[in-house]
Each structure stands twice: as structure tokens, then as C-alpha cells.
Amino acid sequence: MGFISQHPVLVAAVVKIAVLLFIVMTALAYLTWLERKVIAHIQSRWGPYNVGAHGLLQPLADGLKFLFKEDVTPPTADRFIYTLAPFLALSLGLTTIALIPFGPPSVLFPNGQQIFSVVDLNIGLLFLFAITSMGVYGVALAGWSSNSKYALLGGLRSSAQMISYEVSLTISVVGVVLLAGTLNFNELIGGIPHGSTGQTGYWLHFIPKWNVIPQFVGFLCYLTAAIAETNRVPFDLPEAETELVAGFHTEYSAFKFAMFFMAEYANMITVSCLATILFLGGWLSPFPASWTWQNYLPGAGLLLLAVYCAWNTVSEMRGIARLQLGVVTLLAGGGGLICLYPPIAAGIQGPFWFTAKILAILFFYIWMRATLPRFRYDQLMSFGWKLLLPVSLANLVITAFVIVWPLLRKG
């Protein structure tokens, strides 16, 4: 107790990091399940179904498989760099999520520390871009250290692609920074005291003042660059199995391969969080605060899920699957009842809306993979340098002009 009282900031940070790491690692596992199920339904298939009820234990089975598979290292590879690359990719992907505020800074621990963010930096956006820009090293080192032509070409492709689209991605968000006048994530959402109001408030009393409306072009540029930055369809040329087998991770197996897979999904979550903060109002609700019924949406949603699972348990499940889905039903029902308690219902509004927006962007990611074909590599690079970069620059110049023009007229 003496250590806790003497170091409250450190203790709060350790607790938040542990909880966030557990939530993120679980989310990474079940994001693979969600992607396989959504793509399967789009393509009229079942997807994972037999490993647990509705395939809910499939991520656990995949994790055990990767953990116990033989880890083969190519004899000609640089062993240290070969082993370092997946650790570097995954650690950088997880580090960025620690900068994200998942709820309003007004919700505090008893010792005064924010609950929904690990750290609140005044240069949070700049620091996040500094970390993500280093992600190219994990991919490039993986391709080079494998001492394989396929992996080397995949690493070079990925390095060129990530560097190219990172320029457009960074420029596309500068317009938001100009409007907000800050690099702090909480202030980008809630505004600056005695300054910018951020994304709070409404036009015509019901249209939220989110940056996606004045910065719609910037949002499209950001979303396109983010998809390319994370090597997702239709920009997944570094992993083009038709000519490169699997790209930069061709020579990786067992858990090292899984770490690259997890890093990709962690980066997807990061860019989705950033899009939510910069353009979609962060943890802010799309409805006016006077609409108090929205406080009960999380609880009502969980109760509806519990009703569906209960019906599904009785009508379709057999054997151990019935027990598994019964447990999910009880958890959803209990969580729904807890979330209907007014103080809790009001306190979870921020994380609820933030998570809902992230899931919407991730669903768009998956939808793109299920429907669009892959570009050729020359088309990919031409699109990035000849179209996306000029459009993002034009958006930046026009935004700056709109901000400066009233000042010039007064002068």
C-alpha cells in the first residue's frame, strides 16, 4: 500500500497498460474470426463454424497451432535480424494504441488519473506518426534477413509502398490540425479551453460538427492511404501470392509468422482509431446530449445479443456448443443489465461510441477485401504519387487559404 500511495501515476499507468494489452490482444484474435465470418457471408459461405459455437473458439485453436508448430529458420538467414523483425513490427503496432484516448478525459480514477487513456501528450499526433513511420523497418528487415529473393522483393515493395503512401496520409490530416490548432488527441475531439471547440456541437441542432464534413476530401485521402499503409486489399502488393508467394514473410513460420499477422491487424486498429479521432468525433455521440435514450443503447444492444444467442442456443446448438453459447448468452445478458444502471450507462458512452466507429471502419476494411481485385504494382505507385498526393496537397492548400483569408481581409 505504501508503494501505491507513493507512486499513484506509475501504478495507474501499469494497470491501464495491462488492461489495454489484454483487450487489444483479444481484439486482434477475434478480428481474424470476424474477417473470416464477414467475408464468408458476403461470398455465401459459412466460415469458421465447428470449432466452438459459430467458430468462436477458432482464434484460440489458431493461436495454439502457431504456438506449437515447428519454427524453421532458413540456414542462410541473418538469425538476429530474422528474429528481431517480427518483434519490432508487433511492438510498434501495439505501442501506438497506448496513445489513443478511448473516452473523455473527465472520467478519472480516485487518484485523479484518466481512465480511458494511458498517456495524454500535447504532441500525441506527432508522436504517433513518429512511431508508425518506423514500422517500415520491421517489414524491410524481414525481407532482407530471410536471404530469399521472394522475401527481398516483397520487402522492397512494401517499403516503397509504405513510404509513398505515408506522405499522403500525413498531409491529409494536416488540414484537421489547422482547423483544431492542436496536436493533442483530447483537444482534437473536445476542443481547446478558450479556443477551438474541436468537434463538439451541432449544425442545425442535429448535424454533428465532425471534421469529416469540412474535411471530406482529406478523409477520403486518409482512408485510401491508410488502407495502402497497412498492406490491405486492393493495395496488398507486398503479399501478392501470384508472383511473390507471400512477400516479405515468405520464409517465416510458426509464431513469428503469427506476429506479422497480429501486427497487420494492430495497425488496422490504429489507423481506425486515428480516423475516428481526427474525422469522426472520437468518443462524441452523433446525437445531441438532450436525447437521453442513447445512454441505454449499449445495454439494450447487449440484451438483444443475449436474446439472439439464447434462441440460437435452444434451436440450433447441440452438445458442447450449446454450453458454450449458453455462457456467451449469460455474459451478454449480465453485461446488458449492468450497462442499464444509470451511472454506468452514462460513464461508458464515450468508449461505446468510439468502439462503434472503429468497428464500422474495420467492417469497411473487410468489405473491401471481399469485393475488390488487387492493383498492379505500377498502378499502385502511380496512384499514390500522381493522384493521391496532389489531391491531399490541394486539400491542405485550400484549407489553409480558407483559414487565413478572413485574417487577410481584416489586415
Secondary structure by P-SEA (a helix, b strand, c coil): caaaaacaaaaaaaaaaaaaaaaaaaaaaaaaaaaaaaaaaaacccccccccccccaaaaaaaaaaaacccccccccaaaaaaaaaaaaaaaaaaaaaacccccccccccccccccccccccaaaaaaaaaaaaaaaaaaaaaaaaccaaaaaaaaaaaaaaaaaaaaaaaaaaaaaaaaccccccccccccccccccccccccccccccccccaaaaaaaaaaaaaaaaccccccccccccccccccccccccaaaaaaaaaaaaaaaaaaaaaaaccccccccccccccccccaaaaaaaaaaaaaaaaaaaccccaaaaaaaaaaaaaaaaaaaaaacaaaaaaaaaaaaaaaaaaaaaaaaaaaaacbbbbcaaaaaaaacccaaaaaaaaaaaaaaaaaaaaaaac
